[in-house]
Amino acid sequence: MPRIEPLPIETLPDVKDIAEATQARLGFIANSMRILSHRPGIARAFTELAKAVNGPDTTLDKPLRSMIAQVASRTAGCSYCMAHTAHSGLKAGIDEEKERALWQYETSPLFSAAERAALRVAQLAAMVPNQVGDADFAELKKHFRDEQIVDIVAVISLYGFLNRWNDTMATELEASPLETGRRILAERGWSAGKHGPTTGVAAD
């Protein structure tokens, strides 16, 4: 059960445009944004940051961004963000087999050396304290330009906010990412937990 009541932001003039953009991008309005919209200025600022990280100027393709976000979210322990990033990864064209193997990225033949380097940094950066070392960056620089590395760390940092936000607020998962979590992630120990639905569908 969410700790703060989500708002019907599609009816609120200050954030109605954010609701419309979110609906168009995801096919639903994320409950995280409904809670964030209690403070429209923060909701708008976060939306602008997310646009800058994931917008047309990004140097990374969407599948890699989704995998980086999911590994960081899994490391941080946010079940809400894990389900969302798995859902967005599949929509971005990641094969289900690869999505299921994501946590074995170091050994699975489905991942390239470049992907392994990026995902390793995502995993280590999401730890507390941060475990990224110079050797990890040296490996990253074998595969990515400086501006791409900035984008990689920006994705990790964006989800640092979302991981803390949704795990603290116990944001309720929407139907589509919940289904993805149960179908793709549960076999690896994922559970909706406190992010499970309070009505309608039984929680894990």
C-alpha positions in Angstrom: 0.0 0.0 0.0 1.5 3.4 -1.0 2.5 5.5 1.9 1.3 8.7 0.2 -1.9 8.7 -1.8 -1.3 9.0 -5.6 -3.0 12.0 -7.3 -5.2 11.9 -10.4 -2.7 14.1 -12.2 -4.5 13.9 -15.6 -7.0 16.3 -14.0 -4.5 18.7 -12.4 -3.7 21.7 -14.5 -0.1 22.1 -13.2 0.9 18.6 -14.3 -1.7 17.5 -16.9 0.9 17.8 -19.7 3.2 15.5 -17.8 0.4 13.0 -17.4 -0.3 13.1 -21.2 3.4 12.6 -22.1 3.7 9.7 -19.6 0.6 8.0 -20.9 1.9 8.3 -24.5 5.3 6.9 -23.6 4.4 4.1 -21.3 0.7 3.4 -22.1 -0.2 4.3 -18.5 0.6 6.9 -15.9 3.2 5.7 -13.5 2.1 5.8 -9.9 5.5 7.2 -9.0 4.6 10.3 -10.9 1.2 10.5 -9.3 2.8 10.6 -5.9 5.6 13.0 -7.0 2.9 15.4 -8.3 2.0 16.4 -4.8 4.9 18.8 -5.5 4.4 19.9 -9.1 7.7 21.8 -9.2 9.6 18.6 -8.3 7.6 16.5 -10.8 8.3 19.0 -13.6 12.0 19.2 -12.7 12.4 15.4 -12.6 10.6 15.1 -15.9 13.0 17.6 -17.5 16.0 15.7 -16.1 14.5 12.4 -17.4 14.0 14.0 -20.8 17.7 15.1 -20.9 18.9 11.6 -19.9 16.6 9.6 -22.2 15.8 12.1 -24.9 16.9 12.4 -28.6 20.4 13.6 -27.6 21.3 10.5 -25.7 24.3 8.6 -27.0 23.0 5.2 -25.8 20.4 3.0 -27.4 17.2 2.3 -25.4 17.9 -1.4 -24.7 21.3 -0.6 -23.1 19.7 2.1 -21.0 17.0 -0.2 -19.9 19.5 -2.9 -18.9 21.7 -0.4 -17.0 18.6 0.9 -15.1 17.5 -2.6 -14.2 20.9 -3.7 -12.9 21.2 -0.6 -10.8 17.6 -1.0 -9.5 18.2 -4.6 -8.7 21.3 -3.8 -6.8 19.5 -1.0 -4.9 16.7 -3.5 -4.1 13.8 -1.6 -5.7 11.2 -4.1 -6.9 9.1 -1.3 -8.4 11.9 -0.1 -10.7 13.1 -3.6 -11.5 9.6 -4.4 -12.9 9.4 -1.1 -14.8 12.8 -1.5 -16.4 12.1 -5.1 -17.4 8.9 -3.9 -18.9 10.5 -1.1 -20.8 13.4 -3.3 -21.9 11.0 -5.7 -23.6 9.2 -2.8 -25.3 12.7 -1.6 -26.4 13.3 -4.9 -28.2 15.4 -6.9 -25.7 14.8 -10.6 -26.2 13.1 -12.4 -23.3 15.9 -14.8 -23.1 18.4 -12.0 -22.6 16.1 -10.2 -20.2 15.9 -13.4 -18.1 19.7 -13.7 -18.2 20.4 -10.1 -17.2 21.7 -10.9 -13.7 24.1 -13.4 -15.3 25.5 -10.7 -17.6 29.1 -11.5 -16.6 29.0 -15.1 -17.8 26.1 -15.2 -20.3 27.1 -15.4 -23.9 24.2 -13.1 -24.7 26.1 -10.1 -23.5 28.9 -8.3 -25.3 32.1 -7.1 -23.6 30.8 -3.5 -23.9 27.5 -4.4 -22.2 29.3 -6.2 -19.5 31.5 -3.2 -18.8 28.5 -0.9 -18.6 26.4 -3.3 -16.5 29.3 -3.9 -14.1 29.6 -0.1 -13.5 25.8 0.0 -13.0 25.9 -2.7 -10.4 28.9 -1.3 -8.5 27.7 2.3 -8.6 24.3 1.3 -7.1 26.0 -0.2 -4.0 26.4 1.7 -0.8 29.1 2.7 -0.5 29.9 3.0 -4.2 32.2 0.3 -5.4 33.3 1.5 -8.8 37.0 1.5 -9.2 39.6 2.9 -11.7 39.9 -0.6 -13.3 36.1 -0.6 -14.0 36.4 2.8 -15.7 39.4 1.7 -17.7 37.4 -1.2 -19.0 34.4 1.1 -19.8 36.7 3.4 -21.8 37.7 0.6 -24.0 34.2 0.5 -25.4 32.6 3.9 -24.9 33.4 7.5 -25.6 33.4 10.1 -22.8 30.0 11.4 -23.7 28.6 7.9 -23.6 30.1 7.2 -20.2 28.5 10.4 -19.0 25.2 9.1 -20.3 25.8 5.7 -18.6 26.4 7.3 -15.2 23.4 9.7 -15.8 21.1 6.7 -16.2 22.4 5.1 -13.0 22.0 8.4 -11.1 18.5 9.0 -12.5 17.5 5.6 -11.1 19.2 6.4 -7.9 16.5 8.9 -7.3 13.7 6.6 -8.5 15.0 3.7 -6.5 15.0 5.7 -3.3 11.7 7.4 -4.1 9.7 4.3 -5.0 11.1 2.0 -2.3 10.5 4.6 0.4 7.0 5.5 -0.8 6.0 1.8 -1.4 4.7 2.9 -4.7 2.1 0.4 -6.1 3.0 -1.3 -9.3 0.8 -0.8 -12.3 -0.7 -3.8 -14.1 1.7 -4.1 -17.1 5.0 -3.9 -15.2 3.6 -6.1 -12.5 2.8 -8.8 -15.0 6.3 -8.5 -16.5 7.9 -8.8 -13.1 5.9 -12.0 -12.3 6.6 -13.5 -15.7 10.2 -12.5 -16.2 11.8 -11.7 -12.8 10.0 -13.9 -10.3 12.1 -17.0 -11.3 15.2 -15.1 -10.1 13.6 -14.3 -6.8 11.8 -11.1 -7.5 8.6 -10.3 -5.6 6.3 -7.2 -5.8 6.3 -7.2 -2.0 5.1 -3.8 -0.7 4.7 -2.6 -4.3 2.0 -5.2 -4.9 -1.6 -4.1 -5.6 -3.9 -3.2 -2.7 -7.0 -4.1 -4.7 -8.0 -6.3 -7.6 -5.0 -8.6 -8.2 -3.5 -10.5 -5.3 -0.1 -9.4 -4.2 2.9 -11.7 -4.2 
